[in-house]
Amino acid sequence: SQKIEQNSEALNIQEGKTATLTCNYTNYSPAYLQWYRQDPGRGPVFLLLIRENEKEKRKERLKVTFDTTLKQSLFHITASQPADSATYLCALLPSGGSYIPTFGRGTSLIVHP
Amino acid sequence: GAGVSQSPSNKVTEKGKDVELRCDPISGHTALYWYRQSLGQGLEFLIYFQGNSAPDKSGLPSDRFSAERTGESVSTLTIQRTQQEDSAVYLCASGMGTGARSYGYTFGSGTRLTVV
């Protein structure tokens, strides 16, 4: 069955460092991979999307990579700030007729000042 | 409106009662999704609307759950005879049609349902 794995343990880093979060998947061939941020008591907020034929996307301090051979996406936040502390979710979408995003459980990021 | 609006934000109900949760998507967004999120769990897909039609209801956990959408706008998720295991945050998301997977989805803040 399809499986999406994100680190269940919180990632603790120091302000100014680069945070790297991982999204691994099995039994899935996504055409699109999205990353969202979720704060406590709020819904997820869309950050970035990467397509299967793209290796890397950047937006300000954010960078996403997508390796369809390794079945993995990495999400990087450079020069991290305490305000970046949140849970980050990846979502996979197939090509073809299904339009249902499947979400990972998310990884909590804590940036210490 | 500017965002996806969900109401109520919190709902406490007694076991066995029916509840209705409402979602107002972004105007013009034809795709609408309902998800459920339990504490420490991921987002569990419930149902997807494209316009007023629901081509995928595969995530509804039982026949106690139903949803409808009218006017390609407001959607209501109804849970009949609520059970304690229905307690969760119910999230609604909308997107610009089938192309939304290229642009991302906009979520509401959710309805926290507690069944006592």
Chai-1 contact restraints between the chains, C-beta under 6 A:
chainA,res_idxA,chainB,res_idxB,connection_type,confidence,min_distance_angstrom,max_distance_angstrom,comment,restraint_id
A,Y32,B,R101,contact,1.0,0.0,6.0,A-B,restraint_1
A,Q34,B,G104,contact,1.0,0.0,6.0,A-B,restraint_2
A,R42,B,S109,contact,1.0,0.0,6.0,A-B,restraint_3
A,G43,B,L91,contact,1.0,0.0,6.0,A-B,restraint_4
A,G43,B,F107,contact,1.0,0.0,6.0,A-B,restraint_5
A,G43,B,G108,contact,1.0,0.0,6.0,A-B,restraint_6
A,G43,B,S109,contact,1.0,0.0,6.0,A-B,restraint_7
A,G43,B,G110,contact,1.0,0.0,6.0,A-B,restraint_8
A,P44,B,F107,contact,1.0,0.0,6.0,A-B,restraint_9
A,F46,B,G104,contact,1.0,0.0,6.0,A-B,restraint_10
A,L93,B,R101,contact,1.0,0.0,6.0,A-B,restraint_11
A,Y99,B,T98,contact,1.0,0.0,6.0,A-B,restraint_12
A,I100,B,F45,contact,1.0,0.0,6.0,A-B,restraint_13
A,I100,B,Y48,contact,1.0,0.0,6.0,A-B,restraint_14
A,I100,B,D56,contact,1.0,0.0,6.0,A-B,restraint_15
A,F103,B,G42,contact,1.0,0.0,6.0,A-B,restraint_16
A,F103,B,L43,contact,1.0,0.0,6.0,A-B,restraint_17
A,R105,B,G42,contact,1.0,0.0,6.0,A-B,restraint_18
